[in-house]
Amino acid sequence: MKIKDHFLSQEIFEIIETDTKGVYKTSPTPPNISKYYESEDYISHHQDTGSLKEKLYKFLQSFNLGYKKNILIDRIKKGSKVLDYGCGAGEFVKFIESDFHTFGYEPDNDARTVAQNKISKAKIINDLDAIENKSLDAITLWHVFEHIENQDEMLSIFHTKLKDDGILIIAVPNPTSYDAKHYKEYWAAYDVPRHFYHFSKNGMENLISKNKNWKLRKIKPLILDAYYISLLSEKYKKSPLFWLKAIVFGTISNVKALFSNEYSSLIYVIKKQ
């Protein structure tokens, strides 16, 4: 499938299947990938304008952050050490820092500065050597894993940094969801070329099962993603009443996923072996 970079460059890329069935890769891989992130819109630090739109965004964001935090609370004790890898503007780090000994890893200077200005107890880093081996109880990647080109290497590093009973939590978009099939080349979560990889549910299960260092424990949905991705996709299509269509197709996607488990985005809870 050929996909346009609707977000920034308007260049055309192709989605091809890898040796792991159900895992796809963006081709070609640009040698200067950093230029495809050069937009203020890619750093999610919203200003508090007090508008109704902003209040709604903050409410939904708080719901999503609470949902993610509860996944941790159900699996590790309060006070445990948590690394949010690719923490961006630091919203999740800020949200959990009062309950956990929290680190945020962020390589982008601008995003890291925004994150540092938000947090009070957590530590924002740009070098994983700052984390001792076998010291972490959990590592989270919220829509970050698909941005990593050297995934095997990073999985090995995560394994080294986690304690023997540590968990890895990865959330990625699902290209076999209803909204992905509906929007096709306009589906915003392809986000080429910034997303190096694309994982169907079976693809992620295959990736984890072939790696003896990990064991998949649980798959959970990110319900709100269907609406957000549908909203962006409708904008890319330049649809009139894009917000209304996003609600309709986001809802259809979530209802269909109740039976298929093919939600727009999926969270994989993985145990270190």
C-alpha positions as CSV (number, residue, x, y, z in Angstrom):
1,M,0.0,0.0,0.0
2,K,1.3,3.5,-0.9
3,I,0.8,6.1,1.8
4,K,1.3,9.9,1.7
5,D,2.9,11.8,4.5
6,H,-0.3,13.9,5.0
7,F,1.1,15.5,8.2
8,L,4.1,17.3,6.8
9,S,6.1,16.5,3.6
10,Q,3.4,15.2,1.3
11,E,5.9,12.6,0.1
12,I,4.8,9.1,-0.8
13,F,6.0,5.9,1.0
14,E,5.1,2.3,0.8
15,I,4.0,-0.2,3.6
16,I,5.6,-3.6,3.1
17,E,5.5,-6.8,5.2
18,T,8.6,-7.8,7.1
19,D,9.9,-11.4,7.8
20,T,7.6,-11.4,10.9
21,K,4.1,-12.0,9.7
22,G,1.7,-9.2,10.6
23,V,4.6,-6.6,11.1
24,Y,5.0,-4.1,8.4
25,K,7.7,-1.5,7.6
26,T,7.7,1.9,5.9
27,S,9.8,2.0,2.8
28,P,12.1,3.7,2.0
29,T,13.6,4.8,5.3
30,P,14.7,8.4,5.0
31,P,18.3,9.0,6.0
32,N,17.4,12.3,7.6
33,I,14.4,11.3,9.6
34,S,14.7,14.2,12.0
35,K,13.4,16.7,9.4
36,Y,10.1,14.9,9.3
37,Y,9.5,15.9,13.0
38,E,10.2,19.6,12.4
39,S,6.8,20.9,13.3
40,E,5.6,22.5,16.5
41,D,2.4,20.3,16.2
42,Y,4.5,17.2,16.9
43,I,5.3,18.3,20.5
44,S,2.0,17.9,22.4
45,H,2.3,20.8,24.9
46,H,-1.1,22.6,24.8
47,Q,-1.4,26.0,26.2
48,D,-4.2,26.5,28.7
49,T,-6.4,28.9,26.9
50,G,-9.5,28.3,29.0
51,S,-11.6,27.6,25.8
52,L,-14.3,24.8,25.7
53,K,-12.2,22.9,23.2
54,E,-9.2,23.1,25.5
55,K,-11.2,22.0,28.6
56,L,-12.6,19.0,26.6
57,Y,-9.1,18.1,25.5
58,K,-7.8,18.2,29.1
59,F,-10.7,16.1,30.4
60,L,-10.1,13.4,27.8
61,Q,-6.4,13.5,28.3
62,S,-6.8,13.1,32.1
63,F,-9.1,10.1,31.5
64,N,-6.5,8.5,29.2
65,L,-3.7,9.2,31.6
66,G,-5.7,7.7,34.5
67,Y,-6.4,4.6,32.4
68,K,-2.7,4.1,31.6
69,K,-1.7,4.7,35.3
70,N,-4.2,2.1,36.5
71,I,-2.5,-0.5,34.2
72,L,0.7,0.1,36.2
73,I,-1.0,0.2,39.6
74,D,-2.6,-3.2,38.9
75,R,0.8,-4.7,38.3
76,I,3.4,-3.0,40.4
77,K,3.6,-1.5,43.9
78,K,3.4,2.3,44.5
79,G,7.0,3.6,44.8
80,S,8.3,1.2,42.2
81,K,10.7,2.5,39.6
82,V,9.1,3.3,36.2
83,L,10.7,4.6,33.0
84,D,8.5,6.3,30.4
85,Y,10.6,5.8,27.3
86,G,9.9,8.6,24.7
87,C,8.1,10.7,27.2
88,G,7.6,13.6,24.9
89,A,6.3,16.7,26.7
90,G,6.1,14.7,29.9
91,E,2.3,14.4,30.5
92,F,2.4,10.8,31.7
93,V,5.5,11.3,33.7
94,K,3.9,14.2,35.5
95,F,0.7,12.2,36.1
96,I,2.4,9.3,37.8
97,E,5.4,10.9,39.6
98,S,3.5,11.2,42.9
99,D,2.9,7.4,42.9
100,F,6.1,6.0,41.5
101,H,9.8,6.7,41.4
102,T,9.6,8.0,37.8
103,F,12.1,8.6,35.0
104,G,11.3,10.0,31.5
105,Y,13.6,9.4,28.6
106,E,13.3,11.9,25.8
107,P,16.0,12.6,23.1
108,D,14.4,15.7,21.6
109,N,15.7,18.8,23.2
110,D,12.6,20.9,22.9
111,A,10.2,18.2,24.2
112,R,12.6,17.4,27.0
113,T,12.7,21.1,28.1
114,V,8.9,21.2,28.1
115,A,8.8,18.0,30.2
116,Q,11.4,19.3,32.7
117,N,9.3,22.4,33.3
118,K,6.2,20.4,34.1
119,I,7.6,17.8,36.6
120,S,8.5,18.3,40.2
121,K,9.8,14.9,41.4
122,A,10.6,12.8,38.3
123,K,13.9,12.9,36.4
124,I,14.0,13.5,32.7
125,I,17.0,12.0,31.0
126,N,18.4,11.6,27.4
127,D,20.9,8.8,28.1
128,L,19.8,5.3,29.3
129,D,23.2,4.8,30.9
130,A,21.7,7.0,33.7
131,I,19.5,4.0,34.6
132,E,21.2,1.1,36.5
133,N,20.8,-2.4,35.0
134,K,18.1,-4.5,36.6
135,S,16.7,-1.5,38.5
136,L,13.4,-0.8,36.9
137,D,10.0,-2.4,37.7
138,A,8.3,-1.2,34.5
139,I,9.1,0.5,31.2
140,T,6.3,2.1,29.3
141,L,6.2,3.1,25.6
142,W,3.0,5.0,24.7
143,H,2.9,5.2,20.9
144,V,6.8,5.2,20.7
145,F,7.7,1.7,19.7
146,E,6.6,2.3,16.1
147,H,9.1,5.2,15.9
148,I,12.1,2.9,16.8
149,E,14.1,1.6,13.9
150,N,16.5,-0.6,15.9
151,Q,13.8,-2.5,17.8
152,D,15.7,-5.7,18.5
153,E,18.5,-3.7,20.0
154,M,16.2,-1.6,22.2
155,L,14.2,-4.7,23.4
156,S,17.6,-6.1,24.5
157,I,18.4,-2.8,26.4
158,F,14.9,-2.8,28.0
159,H,15.5,-6.4,29.1
160,T,18.8,-5.4,30.7
161,K,17.3,-2.4,32.6
162,L,14.3,-4.3,34.0
163,K,14.3,-6.3,37.2
164,D,13.8,-10.1,36.8
165,D,10.1,-9.7,37.4
166,G,9.8,-6.4,35.4
167,I,7.1,-5.5,32.9
168,L,7.3,-3.8,29.5
169,I,4.1,-1.9,28.4
170,I,3.9,-1.1,24.7
171,A,1.0,0.8,23.0
172,V,0.9,0.9,19.2
173,P,-1.7,1.7,16.5
174,N,-3.4,-1.3,14.9
175,P,-3.6,-1.3,11.1
176,T,-6.1,-4.2,11.1
177,S,-8.7,-2.1,13.1
178,Y,-12.0,-1.1,11.5
179,D,-10.9,2.6,11.2
180,A,-7.7,1.6,9.5
181,K,-9.6,-0.4,6.9
182,H,-12.1,2.4,6.5
183,Y,-9.7,5.2,6.0
184,K,-7.1,3.1,4.1
185,E,-4.3,5.4,2.8
186,Y,-5.8,8.3,4.8
187,W,-5.5,6.5,8.1
188,A,-3.6,9.0,10.2
189,A,-1.9,6.4,12.4
190,Y,0.3,5.2,9.5
191,D,2.1,8.5,10.0
192,V,4.8,7.7,7.5
193,P,7.8,8.0,7.6
194,R,7.9,8.8,11.3
195,H,6.4,5.4,12.0
196,F,9.1,2.9,10.9
197,Y,6.9,-0.1,11.8
198,H,3.2,-1.0,11.9
199,F,1.9,-3.9,14.0
200,S,-1.3,-5.9,13.6
201,K,-2.4,-7.7,16.8
202,N,-1.1,-11.0,15.3
203,G,2.1,-9.2,14.2
204,M,2.9,-8.0,17.7
205,E,2.0,-11.4,19.2
206,N,4.4,-13.0,16.6
207,L,7.2,-10.5,17.4
208,I,7.0,-11.2,21.1
209,S,6.6,-15.0,20.8
210,K,9.8,-15.4,18.8
211,N,11.8,-13.5,21.4
212,K,12.4,-15.9,24.3
213,N,13.2,-13.0,26.6
214,W,9.6,-11.9,26.8
215,K,6.1,-13.3,27.5
216,L,2.9,-11.5,26.5
217,R,0.6,-11.3,29.5
218,K,-2.3,-9.1,28.5
219,I,-3.7,-7.0,25.6
220,K,-5.8,-4.0,26.4
221,P,-7.5,-1.4,24.2
222,L,-7.0,2.4,24.0
223,I,-10.6,3.3,23.4
224,L,-10.2,7.0,22.8
225,D,-7.6,6.5,20.0
226,A,-10.3,5.5,17.5
227,Y,-11.8,9.0,17.8
228,Y,-8.6,10.9,17.7
229,I,-7.2,8.9,14.7
230,S,-10.5,9.2,12.9
231,L,-10.5,13.0,13.5
232,L,-7.1,13.4,12.0
233,S,-8.0,11.1,9.1
234,E,-11.1,13.1,8.3
235,K,-9.0,16.2,8.3
236,Y,-6.5,14.6,5.9
237,K,-9.5,13.8,3.6
238,K,-10.6,17.5,4.0
239,S,-14.1,16.3,5.0
240,P,-16.8,18.7,5.9
241,L,-18.1,18.1,9.4
242,F,-14.9,16.2,10.1
243,W,-15.5,16.1,13.9
244,L,-19.0,14.5,13.4
245,K,-17.7,11.9,11.0
246,A,-14.9,11.1,13.4
247,I,-17.3,10.5,16.2
248,V,-19.4,8.2,14.0
249,F,-16.6,6.1,12.6
250,G,-14.7,6.1,15.9
251,T,-17.8,4.7,17.6
252,I,-18.3,2.1,14.8
253,S,-14.7,1.0,15.2
254,N,-15.0,0.6,18.9
255,V,-18.3,-1.3,18.7
256,K,-16.9,-3.7,16.1
257,A,-13.8,-4.2,18.3
258,L,-16.0,-5.4,21.1
259,F,-16.4,-8.6,19.1
260,S,-13.1,-8.7,17.1
261,N,-10.7,-7.2,19.7
262,E,-9.2,-5.2,16.8
263,Y,-9.2,-1.8,18.5
264,S,-7.6,1.2,16.8
265,S,-4.7,1.1,19.3
266,L,-3.7,-1.8,21.5
267,I,-1.7,-2.0,24.7
268,Y,0.6,-5.0,25.2
269,V,1.6,-5.9,28.7
270,I,4.8,-8.0,28.4
271,K,6.7,-9.8,31.2
272,K,10.5,-10.2,31.3
273,Q,11.6,-13.8,31.1
